[in-house]
Amino acid sequence: MDGRIGQELGVSDWVAIDQARIDTFASCTGDHQWIHVDVERAKRESPFRGPIAHGYLTLAMVAPLAMQIGVIPKDAAAGLNYGIDKVRFLAPVPAGARVRLRVALAGVELREGGQVVMKTLNTLEVEGSEKPALIAETLALLIPAAGAKT
């Protein structure tokens, strides 16, 4: 993996962030702020002229889209969320917009027992926008498969 530091690992498919997904996220988290869930009020009062996705909903999309790309090596028994070093929400995601994730390998740190902490740079792009919705430096703990060389 050291030889791939700085390289792009892949780009996900486009995924719609529709109002139903936003409403479900609001229901799961209890964050029912009007700018996300009150479509009519958001059309009238929001500077974005409509509802936008929660920032944390866009952040929550990083893990499944990274898995779609296949960032966890096939020879790992598991890849677990280990942390986030930096997150910046750069642009809103309007309800109905499509997003995709671009992932680059930022670093690797070897741990005891053959475990590896993998740092990736994640950019969540919004279709039709020059500015990404977010950038996030995330950490994954890679657990080697049983019998793997350490």
C-alpha positions in Angstrom: 0.0 0.0 0.0 2.9 2.4 0.6 3.5 2.6 -3.2 0.0 3.9 -3.7 0.1 6.8 -1.3 -1.1 9.9 -3.1 -2.9 7.9 -5.8 -6.6 7.9 -6.4 -8.2 4.7 -5.3 -11.4 5.2 -7.3 -14.6 7.1 -7.9 -18.1 5.9 -6.9 -21.2 5.9 -8.9 -23.6 8.9 -8.7 -26.1 8.6 -5.9 -29.3 10.8 -5.5 -29.7 12.6 -2.3 -33.5 13.0 -2.6 -35.9 14.5 -0.1 -37.0 11.0 1.1 -33.3 10.3 2.1 -33.1 13.6 3.8 -36.3 13.0 5.7 -35.2 9.5 6.7 -31.9 10.9 8.0 -33.8 13.6 10.0 -36.0 10.9 11.5 -33.0 8.7 12.5 -31.1 11.6 14.1 -33.8 13.8 15.4 -32.4 16.7 13.4 -35.6 18.2 11.9 -34.3 21.7 11.2 -36.6 23.3 8.7 -33.9 24.0 6.1 -33.7 20.2 5.6 -37.3 19.0 6.0 -39.7 21.8 5.4 -39.8 22.0 1.6 -42.2 24.9 1.3 -40.5 27.1 3.9 -37.0 26.3 2.5 -38.3 27.4 -1.0 -39.5 30.7 0.6 -36.8 31.5 3.2 -33.6 29.5 2.5 -30.7 31.2 0.8 -30.5 28.0 -1.2 -34.1 28.3 -2.5 -35.0 24.9 -1.4 -34.1 22.2 1.1 -30.6 20.9 1.5 -29.1 17.7 2.9 -27.7 17.7 6.4 -24.0 18.1 6.5 -23.7 14.9 8.5 -25.9 13.1 6.0 -23.3 13.9 3.3 -20.5 12.8 5.7 -22.4 9.5 6.3 -22.3 8.8 2.6 -18.5 8.6 2.7 -18.3 5.0 4.1 -20.8 3.3 1.9 -19.5 5.0 -1.3 -15.9 4.1 -0.3 -17.0 0.5 0.1 -18.6 0.7 -3.3 -15.2 1.8 -4.7 -13.5 -1.1 -2.9 -11.1 0.8 -0.7 -10.9 -2.1 1.8 -8.3 -4.6 0.4 -9.9 -7.9 -0.5 -7.3 -9.8 1.7 -8.4 -7.9 4.9 -10.8 -9.6 7.3 -12.4 -6.3 8.1 -12.1 -2.6 7.7 -13.4 -0.5 10.6 -14.0 3.2 10.9 -11.2 4.4 13.1 -11.6 8.2 13.0 -11.8 11.4 11.1 -8.8 13.8 11.1 -10.5 16.6 9.2 -13.9 17.4 7.7 -14.9 20.5 5.9 -18.4 21.1 4.5 -17.7 23.3 1.4 -21.0 23.5 -0.4 -24.7 22.6 0.2 -26.3 19.5 -1.4 -29.7 20.5 -2.6 -32.5 18.0 -2.3 -32.6 16.0 -5.5 -28.9 16.5 -6.3 -26.6 13.6 -7.1 -23.2 13.1 -5.4 -20.3 10.8 -5.9 -17.1 10.1 -3.9 -13.5 10.4 -5.1 -11.0 8.7 -2.8 -7.2 9.0 -2.7 -4.8 7.1 -0.4 -3.2 9.6 2.0 -1.2 7.3 4.2 -0.7 4.0 6.0 0.5 3.2 9.5 1.5 -0.3 10.4 0.2 -1.5 13.8 0.8 -4.6 15.9 -0.5 -7.9 14.7 -0.4 -6.9 11.0 -3.1 -4.3 11.4 -2.9 -1.2 9.3 -4.5 2.3 9.8 -5.3 3.6 6.4 -5.8 7.3 5.9 -7.8 8.4 2.9 -8.7 11.8 1.4 -12.4 11.7 0.4 -14.0 14.3 -1.8 -17.8 14.2 -2.1 -18.6 15.8 -5.5 -22.0 17.3 -6.4 -23.1 16.8 -10.0 -22.9 20.1 -11.9 -21.0 21.9 -9.2 -17.4 22.9 -9.3 -17.2 23.0 -5.5 -17.4 19.7 -3.6 -19.9 19.2 -0.9 -17.2 18.1 1.5 -13.7 16.9 2.0 -12.8 14.5 4.7 -9.6 12.8 5.9 -10.8 9.5 7.3 -9.1 6.6 9.0 -9.9 2.9 8.6 -8.4 0.1 10.8 -7.6 -2.8 8.5 -7.7 -6.2 10.3 -5.7 -8.9 8.5 -7.4 -12.2 7.6 -6.6 -15.2 9.8 -3.4 -16.7 8.6 -2.2 -13.6 6.8 1.4 -12.7 6.9 2.2 -9.9 9.3 
